[in-house]
Amino acid sequence: MAEIPKPDFSQLAKNAGVPLDKSQWKAVLKQEADKQGSIIANDSKYSPFWRLMEALVITPTLWIIQTLLIGYVLPNMFVATATGQWLNLWAWQFDLTRKPASKTKGKVLFHRVAERGPMIIIPAGTWVQTEIINNTVYRVKVLADTPLLENETVVAVDVQAENAGDAYNLGGGYYRYLSKPITGVHNVGNTDDWIVEAGANEETDDDLRLRIRNQFTSVAKWHIDAAYRAILTKRAGINDDNVYFLHDAPRGAGTANAYILLDTGEPSSQMLLDLNTCVMTEGKHGHGDDMAVMAMPNQSVDVTCRLFFKRELIEEKRQQLAQQVELLIQSAFRENTDFSVTKTAPNTRFSFSRLAQEIHDKFDGIDSLEFENRDIITEMWVPRINTLKVVPDEAA
């Protein structure tokens, strides 16, 4: 997607010859007064007449132009710059609505203590939580009483996030602590592909702009990217720029693949089945089209980062800082959304030097850091962390 333009409406108004300050408007009014044969000769800043004109005419006019016209009306006349309710009105014109916030739904595995044993009921309302991540503990709740049948060792339990938002779409292994123990249950955990329905924040203005723009080219409803992107983003609650297409007839003429990428975590088989059913079985594909929806392929990488702290930093702070750096690196590799950081993506170069700079910008206590990795150049796949080592300087 092309970058969203950010025009300078003040400059555009200036280029059009619209006066933008008091002196310019005073000159305009003086010209008009002279044309009408005005005999007022005192045009100094202390002139009672011009002070009256400034209060009654010039100041309100400048408010109308600078605040109302340039600051409000002009930006909201265009999809690229409209915001809030004005952008909602633009969306309505194209049969779109802003996507509301939603809660993550998925499956968490509950493991039995012993290989064999009687049936165990996993009670509805049981909370499974993470460690503290950037001062926040994330929790998911068991939706219904679920039996771990006699002599079965593991059961997949339906869960839902405590709150709405994409921050709960965490990677595999994050949800691993029970808020209260359950007799007979040894441990719990979410796998990499645990997400059935991805949680989302309320759709931002920028994301809604991209969907409105996409709608211009999706009206034909044939085998074009825009049409399928509109269907999938509406159904799955994912962002417009997280759908990628392979057009090279992977299964013969008339076939294409749509790869789904989540900001965190990976889509489950159930989520992909729902999307494929939506496109192919429910008749939302073009005549003769064969569209397969898949998870974006992954390649595992080992990441090692060596940290060199500032000398005045005490040991406790060093340990805390190392943990925060680890979480930020995981965020870059789409395992959490707790840091604003450049994320891995298909068909790009992932720069470790940029990642190092972002770590420096975020944390003050680091004197230097080194990655043992070279840049990752991706194709139609994203790198995922296989092992991550954040090595403090004492062990370096």
C-alpha angles and dihedrals in degrees: 000000000000117000113270109254120241106198123194101236092185090059091045090053090047091050088052090056098252111152110240106183141045097258092053093049091047089054091050093050092046090054090051091047091052090050089055092051098254114183095199105120101172104093098156121126088256094056109124090216096053092042087055091048091050092052098042103031117012100045095049090044092053090049091052092050103038102033105027105028104030098027100040120006101044097046091049093053091074132057090223093061107021117112141193118347092359090060089047088058091051089051091051090057088062096043093257132126130197109265111244125227113277138190125247115249124192148122129281122194120235114199126205120236094230131033091246135028147119124301115288124202116219100210122230111251094037110146123222114191145182132235116268106292114191090334093312132104113207119209137190124195129220107244101206141008104279125192122224094206125229112287093001113126102204140020132191109230126199112240138176130205119257092234137017120264143088092261088084092060090093126166127257117301098021096106102060111125129084115219087215125019120250116213110248096016114115102185144338133214146157121239126223092263098041097121117105097168118017116229117232141190118235105288112270124231092251093051092047090050090056092050091049090050091048090052091065090066099035099067094096091065092208131123096302129123096244095056095050092041089055092050096047098044091050093048100040102036092233128136122270094243094052095076117087128185135213109201101176096106095257092183099027136285115345094020131120139163128230114204118205120211123188123205087234132012127000131279116259124236088252091056092049091048090054092051093047090049090050093052103038109021099038092052100248095133132090124260109288094002121142109193120177119194114211141168114262106265117250136213119199120231134184113229125197123183123183116205127203111193129205111266096241093058112109122228095255092053091047092056092047092048092050089053091050091050089051091053091048092052089049088051090055088054092051099256096121139002100221095112132052099232139138107275132210115264140173121270095016143099113253105211119210090190089059090047090052090051091050089052090051091049092050101044127044100193097070118098095183141340137196133200118208088208131094121221115288116231109199133197121184092336140069128228117244126193115259095174128359123198121184103187118196118221093255089067096036 
